[in-house]
């Protein structure tokens, strides 16, 4: 029993020794721990301030992007509206060209006039839908050449210079673009 008693005392003594050492360590390092806590609080405040600053900067950047996006969208809408207006004017011009052919060539079958009109519309659509500037210019030149030829055929026929019943040069352009 004394061994058990000695053993319990040894454990209690060990426990008190560990507690005493721990207390001594805490007393010896109390200044360091206080400085660490203060440094941690300061670091947290600095981090909070930095996050707030970055948040304000981010909000500013988002506002700038939104403003830029709104301006670009407005410009794009305006450009699209103008494109639609221009396209409609082209179509009106092609309709006028068709009427000019029909007026000049009174005996021209209506299907031929519609074919000429359709070909001009096809060239216009190719020009309008071209992806790059070179292709767009190519189709634009074809459309200009075609419309000029149609107009010239009609004018020459009306003036009596050409007596053919069909706009031959125009039809040749359709056959061999």
C-alpha positions in Angstrom: 0.0 0.0 0.0 2.9 2.3 0.7 4.1 1.8 -2.8 0.7 2.8 -4.1 0.7 5.8 -1.8 4.3 6.7 -3.0 3.2 6.2 -6.5 0.2 8.5 -6.1 2.3 11.1 -4.4 4.8 10.9 -7.2 2.1 11.5 -9.8 0.6 14.4 -7.8 4.1 15.9 -7.3 4.8 15.5 -11.1 1.4 17.1 -11.8 2.3 20.1 -9.5 5.7 20.3 -11.0 4.3 20.5 -14.5 1.8 23.1 -13.5 4.5 25.1 -11.7 6.7 25.0 -14.8 3.8 26.0 -17.0 3.0 28.9 -14.7 6.7 30.0 -14.6 6.9 29.8 -18.4 3.7 31.9 -18.7 5.1 34.5 -16.3 8.5 34.6 -18.1 6.8 34.9 -21.5 3.9 37.1 -20.5 5.4 40.2 -22.3 6.1 38.2 -25.4 2.6 36.9 -25.5 1.1 40.4 -24.9 3.2 41.7 -27.8 2.1 38.8 -30.0 -1.5 39.5 -29.2 -1.1 43.2 -29.9 0.8 42.4 -33.2 -2.0 40.0 -34.1 -4.7 42.7 -33.4 -2.7 45.3 -35.4 -2.2 42.8 -38.3 -6.0 42.0 -38.3 -6.8 45.8 -38.4 -4.3 46.3 -41.1 -5.7 43.4 -43.1 -9.2 44.8 -42.5 -8.2 48.3 -43.7 -6.4 46.7 -46.8 -9.5 44.7 -47.6 -11.7 47.8 -47.3 -9.4 49.7 -49.5 -9.4 46.9 -52.1 -13.2 46.6 -51.9 -13.5 50.4 -52.6 -11.1 50.0 -55.5 -13.0 47.0 -56.8 -16.3 48.9 -56.6 -14.7 51.8 -58.5 -13.3 49.4 -61.2 -16.7 47.8 -61.5 -18.4 51.1 -61.9 -15.9 52.1 -64.6 -16.5 48.8 -66.4 -20.2 49.3 -66.2 -20.0 52.8 -67.5 -17.7 51.7 -70.3 -20.0 48.7 -71.1 -23.1 51.0 -71.1 -21.3 53.4 -73.5 -20.2 50.6 -75.8 -23.7 49.1 -75.8 -25.2 52.4 -76.6 -22.7 52.9 -79.4 -23.3 49.4 -80.7 -27.1 49.9 -80.7 -26.7 53.2 -82.5 -24.4 51.5 -85.1 -26.9 48.7 -85.5 -29.8 51.1 -86.0 -27.7 53.0 -88.6 -26.8 49.7 -90.3 -30.5 48.7 -90.5 -31.3 52.1 -91.9 -28.5 51.8 -94.5 -29.6 48.3 -95.4 -33.2 49.4 -95.9 -32.0 52.3 -98.1 -30.0 49.7 -100.2 -33.1 47.6 -100.5 -35.2 50.6 -101.5 -32.5 51.4 -104.1 -32.7 47.9 -105.5 -36.5 48.1 -105.7 -36.1 51.4 -107.6 -33.6 49.7 -109.9 -36.1 46.9 -110.6 -38.8 49.4 -111.4 -36.4 51.2 -113.7 -35.7 47.9 -115.6 -39.4 47.2 -115.8 -40.1 50.7 -117.1 -37.3 50.6 -119.6 -38.0 47.1 -120.9 -41.8 47.1 -121.1 -41.8 43.7 -122.7 -39.4 42.1 -120.3 -40.9 39.2 -118.5 -41.6 39.9 -114.9 -39.6 36.8 -113.8 -36.5 38.3 -115.5 -36.9 41.6 -113.6 -37.3 39.6 -110.4 -34.2 37.6 -111.2 -32.2 40.8 -111.7 -33.5 42.1 -108.4 -32.9 38.9 -106.6 -29.3 38.8 -107.9 -28.7 42.3 -106.7 -30.2 41.4 -103.3 -28.0 38.4 -103.1 -24.9 40.6 -103.8 -26.1 43.0 -101.1 -26.5 40.2 -98.6 -23.1 38.8 -99.4 -21.6 42.2 -98.9 -23.5 42.8 -95.7 -22.6 39.4 -94.1 -18.9 39.3 -95.2 -16.7 38.7 -92.2 -13.6 40.6 -93.3 -13.1 44.0 -94.9 -11.5 42.5 -98.1 -14.5 40.3 -98.8 -16.9 43.1 -98.0 -15.1 45.4 -100.5 -15.1 42.6 -103.1 -18.9 42.1 -102.9 -19.5 45.9 -102.7 -17.5 46.3 -106.0 -19.6 43.5 -107.6 -22.8 45.2 -106.4 -21.7 48.6 -107.7 -20.7 47.0 -111.1 -24.0 45.1 -111.3 -26.1 48.1 -110.4 -24.2 50.4 -112.8 -24.6 47.8 -115.6 -28.4 47.5 -114.9 -28.8 51.3 -114.9 -26.7 51.7 -118.0 -28.7 48.9 -119.9 -31.9 50.7 -118.9 -30.6 54.1 -119.9 -29.3 52.9 -123.3 -32.5 51.1 -124.0 -34.6 54.1 -123.2 -32.5 56.4 -125.4 -32.9 53.9 -128.2 -29.2 53.3 -128.5 -29.7 49.6 -127.8 -32.7 47.9 -129.4 -32.4 44.5 -127.7 -35.5 43.3 -125.8 -33.4 42.1 -122.8 -30.8 43.8 -120.7 -28.0 41.6 -122.2 -25.0 43.0 -120.2 -26.9 42.7 -117.0 -27.9 39.1 -117.7 -24.3 38.3 -118.7 -23.2 39.5 -115.3 -25.7 37.2 -113.6 -24.5 34.2 -115.7 -20.8 35.0 -115.2 -20.2 37.0 -112.0 
